[in-house]
Amino acid sequence: MTLPRHTIAILGGGPGGYEAALVAAQLGADVTVVDSDGLGGACVLTDCVPSKTLIETSNAMTLLNRSAGLGIASGGLATVNAARLYERITDLARAQSADITARLAAEGIKVIRAKGRLAGPGRVRAGDAEITADTVLIATGALPRVLPGAPPDGERILTWRQLYDLTELPRDLIVIGSGVTGAEFASAYQALGSRVTLVSSRDRVLPQEDEDAANHIEDVFRRRGMTVLGRSRARSVARDGDGVTVTLDDGRTVTGSHCLLTVGMIPRTEGCGLEQAGINVDPRGFVQVDRVSRTSVPGVYAAGDCTGVLLLASVAAMQGRIAMWHALGEAVHPIRLDHVAATIFTDPEIATVGVSQRAVTAGEVSARVLKLPLATNPRAKMAGFADGFVKLLSSPGTGVILGGVVVAPRASELILAVSMAVEQRLTVEQLAQTFAVYPSLSGSITEAARKLMEFTPDAP
Ligand SMILES: Cc1cc2nc3c(=O)[nH]c(=O)nc-3n(C[C@H](O)[C@H](O)[C@H](O)COP(=O)(O)OP(=O)(O)OC[C@H]3O[C@@H](n4cnc5c(N)ncnc54)[C@H](O)[C@@H]3O)c2cc1C
């Protein structure tokens, strides 16, 4: 006699949903994904993948603009073909979505293209179809938050999801919001050739991030000609012929050709039947989950941006996988958010992992902190840049690496060494004794560890 297969219905086909589907199928479950906009989700179609593709082009422009200093006579100013750029971005996003669609089909996962909602215990409605499931996973993502006084029109007042429909590069871009998304787009468009004004309601850009890194990047932005308006809260944005006027809370106005709103996300759960199902949400509407992705209702899990837990694709995917391992009775470790490696894709990039200096300053963790500028790194000199640093945090008693920050071109790749040290509880000494290639930027990571060794360990 064969036992009936565990049935799983997943609402949403972004990283939270499709990665969960792959794990569940691998474990033999009967899986259906209900997705309204295309597999890969906002991550692949409008957010992470398109923005990182845009940033690859902006990085190439930065390199071209540095080329004269590297001894290259380019014979003219490089300019961006906006139509080609946006076409490349949308083609690449669609191709990535198609790859994911093919992968799910190959694993025997059913996909229904429809808006779905919970229809009762163990029941999901997907358009006209109804699915019964032993386990339901909600992974419906989030939407750009908009300001009441700044309704996006898709032409001049934009959310980042509308950028790729433009046919030209914004001549004079005002970015409202200086969190991760705002800083990334401000950095990229400035490198692409737009004049950029960054409107920040806080004292500095990237208020949630490592203070040294945030100050460093703000300094880079200003040196490159960006206007950064600190402590300036936008009240409204109005279309003004072929331009926009942003009015700040204190009455000042800023004019430009386009305005990009990057003021956070709201959960995309409207119409999903959460309230009727009795699923608890937090005051901002994000689905409340525990560390194995369970909601307040048995048999219903949630993953990704709709939970408001670190809005990152890597975290969404891990929450989704953990939900499936748990639902299907596998051994599972609750999610650990203190070891998540993350990057802000400005130029230079800011990559972080583990304990932050803020936690040390607040007295929550005791740590030694060492910051080593990249300006003296031989590889940085050869490549013609001086902006950036490596910061390591270690336990004063044991010398174990607790965290780190890398500000550098491709810091997203360099952080893995620190991430492994944090995950594997390596000591400063072990990192210091590890070979780094000469010359390399990663040489600054081992050098920082050697400098940390100059502290004598405290007695246990
Ligand atoms: C500009 C930007 C850049 C980013 N860059 C990075 C980065 O570099 N690295 C990183 O790790 N993270 C990045 N992120 C974050 C990352 O995009 C999100 O964390 C990730 O998309 C979350 O995945 P998800 O599965 O929760 O949701 P989503 O990717 O939003 O997918 C949700 C899916 O559910 C579908 N859906 C919604 N409602 C329903 C419904 N009722 N029925 C059926 N389907 C539904 C949607 O159509 C969508 O396909 C970025 C975010 C932004 C805004």
The ligand as an ORCA input file, in Angstrom:
! r2SCAN-3c Opt
* xyz 0 1
  C      14.976     47.345     -5.618
  C      15.200     46.109     -4.807
  C      16.407     45.432     -4.900
  C      16.616     44.279     -4.164
  N      17.829     43.672     -4.239
  C      18.070     42.572     -3.486
  C      19.347     41.958     -3.503
  O      20.260     42.417     -4.195
  N      19.530     40.847     -2.758
  C      18.532     40.319     -1.989
  O      18.750     39.312     -1.309
  N      17.317     40.894     -1.944
  C      17.069     41.999     -2.670
  N      15.839     42.598     -2.616
  C      14.776     41.982     -1.808
  C      14.111     40.834     -2.558
  O      13.686     41.272     -3.824
  C      12.921     40.324     -1.752
  O      13.344     40.052     -0.443
  C      12.336     39.076     -2.383
  O      11.730     39.408     -3.593
  C      11.284     38.441     -1.468
  O      10.790     37.287     -2.061
  P       9.292     36.813     -1.816
  O       9.214     35.426     -2.365
  O       8.907     37.030     -0.431
  O       8.377     37.793     -2.660
  P       8.326     38.257     -4.178
  O       9.639     38.124     -4.849
  O       7.689     39.582     -4.106
  O       7.337     37.233     -4.866
  C       5.985     37.154     -4.477
  C       5.191     36.526     -5.587
  O       3.857     36.289     -5.117
  C       2.934     36.639     -6.131
  N       1.650     36.944     -5.469
  C       1.354     37.984     -4.659
  N       0.089     37.885     -4.212
  C      -0.408     36.748     -4.736
  C      -1.653     36.082     -4.641
  N      -2.635     36.545     -3.873
  N      -1.821     34.937     -5.339
  C      -0.827     34.436     -6.111
  N       0.379     35.016     -6.227
  C       0.580     36.155     -5.550
  C       3.583     37.819     -6.811
  O       3.078     37.974     -8.088
  C       5.037     37.404     -6.822
  O       5.320     36.645     -7.979
  C      15.598     43.770     -3.325
  C      14.389     44.452     -3.218
  C      14.197     45.618     -3.926
  C      12.914     46.362     -3.768
*
